[in-house]
Amino acid sequence: MPRHQVARKTVRRSQNVYKRIRISDSSASSNDEREPQQQQQQQRRRKQNAPRRQETRDQRIRRLQDGAFGSVPLAPLFRVIKEILQTNHEGPYKIQAAAIQCLRIAAESYLVNFFEDANLLTQHAKRVTLMKKDFDTLLRLRKSWGDPVAFAKPH
């Protein structure tokens, strides 16, 4: 017969087991003076350890910049490449994984460069928010300088 598991009651130990016992020769008054200092130190530690939003945002940006993984997902990029190859070439095709990785790196670097330039336009306009008009202005500037990607028509 299988034995049924019975819920066990947890036995609560006394709080003294978990506390450290300090043995010192100093008087009780010096211990009273130390207690507020320790409390203040703990409060300072809590304030220092709490990360601000700006710090966490910067840490995330650094992690994304230093990481070896790409910010463009591989599967959607592969589907786009496959669709372009099917529309432009009728016969069967093969593409190496290294070629896809090179296209991925090139796409990422173009996007990063594009967003950096758009951010410069935003800062020039003395704004913080990146807007569509920044992208439009950047595309017009890039077309005037002969950027082949800027001439591509959106679908």
TIVEX-194249 format. One record per residue (C-alpha): residue number from 1; residue in one letter; y, x, z. Coordinates in Angstrom, 2 decimals, decimal comma. Layout:
<nodes>
NODE   i aa       y       x       z
NODE NUM  a       Y       X       Z
...
</nodes>
This chain:
<nodes>
NODE   i aa       y       x       z
NODE   1  m    0,00    0,00    0,00
NODE   2  p    3,46    1,27   -0,82
NODE   3  r    5,58    1,94    2,16
NODE   4  h    8,97    0,20    2,19
NODE   5  q   11,99    2,30    2,90
NODE   6  v   13,87    1,27    6,01
NODE   7  a   17,59    1,83    6,42
NODE   8  r   18,24    4,33    9,13
NODE   9  k   21,05    4,14   11,57
NODE  10  t   23,19    7,26   11,59
NODE  11  v   23,65    8,81   14,96
NODE  12  r   27,22    9,74   15,65
NODE  13  r   27,66   13,11   17,23
NODE  14  s   30,36   13,81   19,71
NODE  15  q   33,61   15,12   18,32
NODE  16  n   33,42   18,27   20,44
NODE  17  v   30,61   19,65   18,31
NODE  18  y   32,86   19,90   15,28
NODE  19  k   35,88   21,40   17,02
NODE  20  r   36,33   25,09   17,48
NODE  21  i   36,71   26,29   21,01
NODE  22  r   39,38   28,92   21,49
NODE  23  i   39,27   31,14   24,48
NODE  24  s   42,53   32,82   25,28
NODE  25  d   44,23   34,31   28,28
NODE  26  s   47,58   32,69   27,52
NODE  27  s   48,94   29,83   29,54
NODE  28  a   48,97   26,18   28,49
NODE  29  s   52,70   26,27   27,79
NODE  30  s   52,25   28,83   25,00
NODE  31  n   49,56   26,61   23,46
NODE  32  d   51,99   23,69   23,52
NODE  33  e   54,53   25,83   21,69
NODE  34  r   52,00   26,78   19,03
NODE  35  e   50,96   23,23   18,27
NODE  36  p   54,26   22,12   16,66
NODE  37  q   54,37   25,37   14,71
NODE  38  q   50,88   24,76   13,37
NODE  39  q   51,81   21,20   12,44
NODE  40  q   54,87   22,43   10,59
NODE  41  q   52,79   25,02    8,76
NODE  42  q   50,30   22,35    7,72
NODE  43  q   53,12   20,15    6,45
NODE  44  r   54,54   23,07    4,47
NODE  45  r   51,11   23,77    2,98
NODE  46  r   50,74   20,17    1,90
NODE  47  k   54,12   20,22    0,19
NODE  48  q   53,37   23,48   -1,59
NODE  49  n   49,92   22,41   -2,75
NODE  50  a   51,03   19,11   -4,25
NODE  51  p   51,47   19,81   -7,99
NODE  52  r   54,47   18,34   -9,72
NODE  53  r   54,12   16,55  -13,04
NODE  54  q   56,01   19,27  -14,86
NODE  55  e   53,63   21,94  -13,59
NODE  56  t   50,53   19,99  -14,54
NODE  57  r   51,98   19,27  -18,01
NODE  58  d   52,70   22,97  -18,52
NODE  59  q   49,22   23,89  -17,35
NODE  60  r   47,70   21,43  -19,82
NODE  61  i   49,79   22,85  -22,66
NODE  62  r   48,71   26,39  -21,77
NODE  63  r   45,08   25,30  -21,62
NODE  64  l   45,30   23,71  -25,06
NODE  65  q   47,06   26,75  -26,52
NODE  66  d   44,68   29,28  -25,01
NODE  67  g   41,51   27,32  -25,70
NODE  68  a   39,12   28,30  -28,45
NODE  69  f   38,39   24,68  -29,33
NODE  70  g   40,51   22,87  -31,85
NODE  71  s   42,80   19,98  -31,21
NODE  72  v   41,77   18,33  -34,50
NODE  73  p   38,35   16,66  -34,07
NODE  74  l   35,72   17,96  -36,46
NODE  75  a   33,94   14,72  -37,43
NODE  76  p   37,02   12,81  -38,70
NODE  77  l   38,24   15,90  -40,53
NODE  78  f   34,82   16,27  -42,18
NODE  79  r   34,95   12,62  -43,29
NODE  80  v   38,38   13,17  -44,87
NODE  81  i   37,16   16,30  -46,67
NODE  82  k   34,08   14,44  -47,87
NODE  83  e   36,19   11,54  -49,16
NODE  84  i   38,53   13,91  -51,03
NODE  85  l   35,58   15,70  -52,61
NODE  86  q   33,96   12,41  -53,67
NODE  87  t   37,14   11,07  -55,28
NODE  88  n   37,98   14,29  -57,14
NODE  89  h   34,49   15,55  -58,10
NODE  90  e   31,69   13,46  -59,57
NODE  91  g   28,74   15,80  -59,14
NODE  92  p   26,94   16,76  -55,95
NODE  93  y   28,77   19,18  -53,75
NODE  94  k   28,00   21,53  -50,91
NODE  95  i   30,48   22,96  -48,45
NODE  96  q   29,86   25,67  -45,91
NODE  97  a   30,52   25,20  -42,22
NODE  98  a   32,82   28,24  -42,30
NODE  99  a   34,92   26,58  -45,02
NODE 100  i   35,29   23,43  -42,91
NODE 101  q   36,29   25,57  -39,94
NODE 102  c   38,92   27,35  -42,07
NODE 103  l   40,31   24,00  -43,25
NODE 104  r   40,40   22,83  -39,64
NODE 105  i   42,33   25,89  -38,50
NODE 106  a   44,76   25,56  -41,42
NODE 107  a   45,35   21,86  -40,68
NODE 108  e   45,94   22,58  -37,00
NODE 109  s   48,39   25,38  -37,69
NODE 110  y   50,30   23,21  -40,19
NODE 111  l   50,52   20,32  -37,71
NODE 112  v   51,60   22,58  -34,85
NODE 113  n   54,26   24,18  -37,05
NODE 114  f   55,42   20,75  -38,25
NODE 115  f   55,77   19,42  -34,70
NODE 116  e   57,58   22,58  -33,57
NODE 117  d   60,12   22,18  -36,37
NODE 118  a   60,53   18,47  -35,61
NODE 119  n   61,08   19,32  -31,96
NODE 120  l   63,81   21,78  -32,97
NODE 121  l   65,52   18,97  -34,89
NODE 122  t   65,26   16,79  -31,80
NODE 123  q   66,84   19,47  -29,64
NODE 124  h   69,57   19,99  -32,23
NODE 125  a   70,40   16,28  -31,96
NODE 126  k   70,61   16,77  -28,17
NODE 127  r   67,75   14,39  -27,53
NODE 128  v   64,46   14,68  -25,71
NODE 129  t   62,46   12,03  -27,54
NODE 130  l   60,89   12,89  -30,88
NODE 131  m   61,70   10,11  -33,36
NODE 132  k   60,64    9,09  -36,85
NODE 133  k   64,01   10,15  -38,25
NODE 134  d   63,23   13,72  -37,14
NODE 135  f   60,05   13,67  -39,22
NODE 136  d   61,90   12,18  -42,21
NODE 137  t   64,63   14,83  -42,00
NODE 138  l   62,05   17,57  -41,70
NODE 139  l   60,14   16,30  -44,75
NODE 140  r   63,39   16,21  -46,75
NODE 141  l   64,17   19,79  -45,71
NODE 142  r   60,69   20,98  -46,54
NODE 143  k   60,78   19,28  -49,94
NODE 144  s   64,03   21,05  -50,73
NODE 145  w   62,37   24,37  -49,89
NODE 146  g   59,34   23,54  -52,07
NODE 147  d   56,65   22,78  -49,49
NODE 148  p   53,66   21,42  -51,49
NODE 149  v   52,41   19,27  -48,60
NODE 150  a   55,77   17,51  -48,33
NODE 151  f   55,39   16,30  -51,93
NODE 152  a   52,11   14,53  -51,16
NODE 153  k   52,38   10,76  -51,30
NODE 154  p   51,19    8,82  -48,25
NODE 155  h   48,53    6,17  -48,89
</nodes>
